[in-house]
Amino acid sequence: MTVPPRLEHRLTSVQMAHFVAHGSLRLDAVVPSELSERAVRILDEAIPAVPPGTPVDQAYERGSFARELIDVPEIAGALHSLVGPDPTVDHHAVHIRRPHGGYAQALHADAIIDVRAGAFDVQLMYYPHEVTLGMGGTLSVPGSHLRRTNESETGRYQNLRGQTRLVCPAGTVVLLHHGIWHGGRRNDTDTVRHMFKIRFNPTVPQVRLWNTDDLADQAVAAELSRQFPWYEPATGRLEIFNRIMMWRALTGDDTFDLDYWVTRVSNEPRHVATASV
């Protein structure tokens, strides 16, 4: 069994609340430069696929590039905080955009059959070198992850207010909720762009796996209440409701609420008796 990461390397409650609100978390320049320099050569040669559901220890042997990547203390701590110990690998992929190549991928979500309410997979996206705006980094829509959609139903939308296009330094890792709306962009530069993605499936309940020392911090509620430009007023209320339900699942606290949103509709009996005739 993998040794749990030290508490100081795990996410804080405020960071977890940021993930619940945004559907993503960035770790800028977290990968050592020597590993990122080696990664570019390895990614050019691709990485053999592994069967879905393969435990991490079997998917990536110690000493391999992928294992060194996810063993970076800050990355290991963040993954443990989000999916827990000993996750399995759903799949991985190497995405390479050649100079002046590729296309603007339609806006989509990856998990068309995933109907879990509180549990979630995490997608790690690793960028071994600097990504500029012209290189066409991944586009995503903050706060879209809890709005379920059937894969590319959102593909007809060309631009949403508040969407982001990734611009980052070398060695950056972005951790995404499986439901976030996203799409790769066209590379308009003379430089090759690399990205390595791994999707992790949790094998334990995702309850209080992070550093909960700041669980009562007022910044937690502030993060969970965050609005995004693409929300209409009613849309924003729905997303905050969904976040409250997710936070309840993550903390194991079914009394948590923001502005009474969930409590006001929690009077439905758990078991409704039916009359016999």
SETORBA-13719 format. One record per residue (C-alpha): x, y, z; chain. Coordinates in steps of 0.25 Angstrom, whole numbers. Layout:
<recs>
+-------+-------+-------+--------+
:  east : north :    up : cadena :
+-------+-------+-------+--------+
:     X :     Y :     Z :      A :
...
+-------+-------+-------+--------+
</recs>
This chain:
<recs>
+-------+-------+-------+--------+
:  east : north :    up : cadena :
+-------+-------+-------+--------+
:     0 :     0 :     0 :      A :
:     5 :    14 :    -3 :      A :
:    10 :    22 :     8 :      A :
:     0 :    34 :    11 :      A :
:     6 :    47 :     8 :      A :
:    10 :    56 :    19 :      A :
:    -1 :    66 :    24 :      A :
:     7 :    78 :    19 :      A :
:     6 :    73 :     5 :      A :
:    -9 :    70 :     5 :      A :
:   -19 :    81 :     1 :      A :
:   -25 :    90 :    11 :      A :
:   -40 :    92 :    13 :      A :
:   -40 :   105 :     5 :      A :
:   -33 :    98 :    -6 :      A :
:   -43 :    87 :    -6 :      A :
:   -54 :    97 :    -6 :      A :
:   -47 :   104 :   -18 :      A :
:   -48 :    91 :   -25 :      A :
:   -62 :    89 :   -22 :      A :
:   -66 :   102 :   -27 :      A :
:   -57 :   103 :   -39 :      A :
:   -56 :    88 :   -43 :      A :
:   -41 :    90 :   -44 :      A :
:   -28 :    93 :   -37 :      A :
:   -15 :    98 :   -43 :      A :
:    -1 :    94 :   -37 :      A :
:     8 :   104 :   -45 :      A :
:    22 :    99 :   -48 :      A :
:    21 :    88 :   -38 :      A :
:    29 :    78 :   -46 :      A :
:    44 :    79 :   -45 :      A :
:    51 :    84 :   -57 :      A :
:    60 :    72 :   -59 :      A :
:    47 :    63 :   -59 :      A :
:    40 :    72 :   -69 :      A :
:    52 :    73 :   -78 :      A :
:    52 :    57 :   -79 :      A :
:    37 :    57 :   -80 :      A :
:    37 :    64 :   -94 :      A :
:    46 :    53 :  -100 :      A :
:    38 :    42 :   -93 :      A :
:    24 :    47 :   -98 :      A :
:    29 :    48 :  -112 :      A :
:    31 :    33 :  -112 :      A :
:    17 :    31 :  -105 :      A :
:    14 :    23 :   -93 :      A :
:     8 :     9 :   -94 :      A :
:    -6 :     8 :   -90 :      A :
:   -11 :     1 :   -78 :      A :
:   -25 :    -6 :   -76 :      A :
:   -35 :     2 :   -69 :      A :
:   -36 :    -1 :   -54 :      A :
:   -21 :    -4 :   -53 :      A :
:   -16 :     0 :   -39 :      A :
:    -6 :    11 :   -39 :      A :
:     6 :     2 :   -34 :      A :
:     3 :    -7 :   -46 :      A :
:     1 :     3 :   -56 :      A :
:    14 :    11 :   -53 :      A :
:    26 :     4 :   -48 :      A :
:    35 :    12 :   -38 :      A :
:    45 :    19 :   -46 :      A :
:    37 :    21 :   -58 :      A :
:    34 :    35 :   -63 :      A :
:    19 :    35 :   -60 :      A :
:    22 :    29 :   -46 :      A :
:    32 :    40 :   -43 :      A :
:    22 :    50 :   -47 :      A :
:    11 :    46 :   -38 :      A :
:    20 :    44 :   -27 :      A :
:    24 :    59 :   -27 :      A :
:    20 :    62 :   -12 :      A :
:    11 :    73 :   -16 :      A :
:     4 :    65 :   -26 :      A :
:     3 :    52 :   -18 :      A :
:    -3 :    61 :    -7 :      A :
:   -13 :    67 :   -16 :      A :
:   -17 :    54 :   -22 :      A :
:   -18 :    47 :    -8 :      A :
:   -27 :    59 :    -4 :      A :
:   -36 :    57 :   -16 :      A :
:   -37 :    42 :   -19 :      A :
:   -30 :    36 :    -6 :      A :
:   -20 :    25 :    -5 :      A :
:   -18 :    14 :   -16 :      A :
:   -27 :    20 :   -27 :      A :
:   -27 :    12 :   -40 :      A :
:   -24 :    17 :   -54 :      A :
:   -36 :    19 :   -63 :      A :
:   -27 :    23 :   -75 :      A :
:   -16 :    32 :   -79 :      A :
:   -13 :    39 :   -92 :      A :
:    -2 :    47 :   -99 :      A :
:    -7 :    59 :  -106 :      A :
:     3 :    66 :  -116 :      A :
:    -1 :    78 :  -124 :      A :
:     9 :    80 :  -135 :      A :
:    13 :    94 :  -140 :      A :
:     2 :   101 :  -147 :      A :
:    -6 :    88 :  -146 :      A :
:   -18 :    83 :  -139 :      A :
:   -32 :    89 :  -138 :      A :
:   -41 :    96 :  -128 :      A :
:   -47 :    84 :  -121 :      A :
:   -62 :    85 :  -118 :      A :
:   -66 :    88 :  -103 :      A :
:   -69 :    75 :   -96 :      A :
:   -69 :    67 :   -84 :      A :
:   -63 :    54 :   -83 :      A :
:   -72 :    46 :   -73 :      A :
:   -85 :    43 :   -81 :      A :
:   -89 :    31 :   -72 :      A :
:   -84 :    36 :   -59 :      A :
:   -97 :    40 :   -50 :      A :
:   -90 :    40 :   -36 :      A :
:   -94 :    52 :   -28 :      A :
:   -83 :    53 :   -18 :      A :
:   -72 :    44 :   -23 :      A :
:   -63 :    48 :   -35 :      A :
:   -51 :    44 :   -43 :      A :
:   -39 :    53 :   -45 :      A :
:   -32 :    56 :   -58 :      A :
:   -18 :    61 :   -57 :      A :
:   -13 :    69 :   -68 :      A :
:     2 :    71 :   -68 :      A :
:     9 :    82 :   -77 :      A :
:    24 :    79 :   -77 :      A :
:    28 :    92 :   -84 :      A :
:    23 :   107 :   -84 :      A :
:     9 :   108 :   -91 :      A :
:     7 :   122 :   -97 :      A :
:    -7 :   127 :  -102 :      A :
:    -3 :   124 :  -116 :      A :
:     1 :   110 :  -113 :      A :
:   -14 :   107 :  -111 :      A :
:   -15 :   102 :   -97 :      A :
:   -27 :    95 :   -91 :      A :
:   -39 :   103 :   -91 :      A :
:   -49 :   101 :   -79 :      A :
:   -61 :   107 :   -73 :      A :
:   -60 :   109 :   -58 :      A :
:   -71 :   104 :   -50 :      A :
:   -77 :    95 :   -61 :      A :
:   -74 :    82 :   -55 :      A :
:   -87 :    80 :   -47 :      A :
:   -96 :    83 :   -59 :      A :
:   -97 :    69 :   -65 :      A :
:   -96 :    69 :   -80 :      A :
:   -96 :    58 :   -90 :      A :
:   -82 :    58 :   -95 :      A :
:   -82 :    68 :  -107 :      A :
:   -96 :    75 :  -105 :      A :
:   -88 :    87 :  -101 :      A :
:   -80 :    87 :  -114 :      A :
:   -90 :    97 :  -121 :      A :
:   -85 :   108 :  -111 :      A :
:   -73 :   115 :  -117 :      A :
:   -70 :   124 :  -105 :      A :
:   -76 :   125 :   -91 :      A :
:   -73 :   137 :   -82 :      A :
:   -62 :   134 :   -72 :      A :
:   -56 :   123 :   -80 :      A :
:   -41 :   121 :   -78 :      A :
:   -30 :   117 :   -87 :      A :
:   -18 :   111 :   -80 :      A :
:    -5 :   119 :   -80 :      A :
:     5 :   113 :   -71 :      A :
:    20 :   112 :   -67 :      A :
:    27 :    99 :   -70 :      A :
:    24 :    87 :   -60 :      A :
:    10 :    91 :   -57 :      A :
:    -1 :    81 :   -53 :      A :
:   -16 :    84 :   -54 :      A :
:   -25 :    75 :   -46 :      A :
:   -39 :    74 :   -52 :      A :
:   -53 :    69 :   -48 :      A :
:   -57 :    58 :   -58 :      A :
:   -69 :    67 :   -62 :      A :
:   -63 :    80 :   -65 :      A :
:   -66 :    86 :   -79 :      A :
:   -53 :    87 :   -87 :      A :
:   -46 :    86 :  -100 :      A :
:   -32 :    86 :  -107 :      A :
:   -29 :    98 :  -115 :      A :
:   -21 :    99 :  -128 :      A :
:    -6 :   102 :  -128 :      A :
:    -3 :   115 :  -136 :      A :
:    12 :   115 :  -132 :      A :
:    25 :   109 :  -137 :      A :
:    26 :   101 :  -125 :      A :
:    21 :    87 :  -122 :      A :
:    12 :    86 :  -110 :      A :
:    11 :    74 :  -101 :      A :
:     1 :    70 :   -90 :      A :
:     0 :    57 :   -83 :      A :
:   -13 :    53 :   -76 :      A :
:   -17 :    42 :   -66 :      A :
:   -31 :    39 :   -61 :      A :
:   -31 :    34 :   -47 :      A :
:   -43 :    26 :   -41 :      A :
:   -44 :    26 :   -26 :      A :
:   -45 :    13 :   -18 :      A :
:   -49 :    18 :    -5 :      A :
:   -60 :    28 :     0 :      A :
:   -55 :    42 :    -3 :      A :
:   -58 :    47 :    11 :      A :
:   -48 :    57 :    19 :      A :
:   -36 :    52 :    11 :      A :
:   -29 :    66 :    12 :      A :
:   -23 :    74 :    23 :      A :
:   -36 :    78 :    30 :      A :
:   -29 :    87 :    41 :      A :
:   -36 :   100 :    34 :      A :
:   -49 :    93 :    32 :      A :
:   -56 :   105 :    40 :      A :
:   -49 :   116 :    32 :      A :
:   -59 :   126 :    27 :      A :
:   -51 :   126 :    14 :      A :
:   -57 :   112 :    11 :      A :
:   -71 :   117 :    10 :      A :
:   -66 :   129 :     2 :      A :
:   -60 :   119 :    -8 :      A :
:   -73 :   111 :    -9 :      A :
:   -81 :   123 :   -11 :      A :
:   -73 :   128 :   -23 :      A :
:   -80 :   132 :   -35 :      A :
:   -75 :   131 :   -50 :      A :
:   -78 :   141 :   -62 :      A :
:   -86 :   130 :   -70 :      A :
:   -96 :   128 :   -59 :      A :
:  -110 :   135 :   -60 :      A :
:  -116 :   138 :   -46 :      A :
:  -124 :   125 :   -45 :      A :
:  -112 :   117 :   -51 :      A :
:  -103 :   122 :   -40 :      A :
:  -113 :   117 :   -29 :      A :
:  -114 :   104 :   -35 :      A :
:   -99 :   102 :   -36 :      A :
:   -97 :   107 :   -21 :      A :
:  -108 :    96 :   -17 :      A :
:  -100 :    85 :   -24 :      A :
:   -87 :    90 :   -18 :      A :
:   -94 :    89 :    -4 :      A :
:   -98 :    75 :    -7 :      A :
:   -84 :    71 :   -11 :      A :
:   -77 :    78 :     1 :      A :
:   -87 :    70 :    10 :      A :
:   -82 :    57 :     3 :      A :
:   -67 :    61 :     4 :      A :
:   -68 :    65 :    19 :      A :
:   -78 :    55 :    24 :      A :
:   -86 :    67 :    30 :      A :
:  -101 :    66 :    25 :      A :
:  -104 :    79 :    32 :      A :
:   -95 :    88 :    25 :      A :
:  -102 :    99 :    17 :      A :
:  -100 :   113 :    11 :      A :
:  -111 :   123 :    12 :      A :
:  -121 :   112 :    16 :      A :
:  -121 :   107 :     1 :      A :
:  -122 :    92 :     4 :      A :
:  -128 :    92 :    18 :      A :
:  -141 :    99 :    12 :      A :
:  -144 :    87 :     3 :      A :
:  -139 :    76 :    12 :      A :
:  -153 :    72 :    18 :      A :
:  -156 :    61 :     9 :      A :
:  -157 :    47 :    17 :      A :
:  -146 :    37 :    14 :      A :
:  -156 :    26 :    14 :      A :
:  -170 :    29 :     9 :      A :
:  -180 :    18 :    14 :      A :
:  -190 :    14 :     4 :      A :
:  -204 :    11 :     9 :      A :
:  -210 :    -4 :     7 :      A :
:  -224 :    -7 :     2 :      A :
+-------+-------+-------+--------+
</recs>
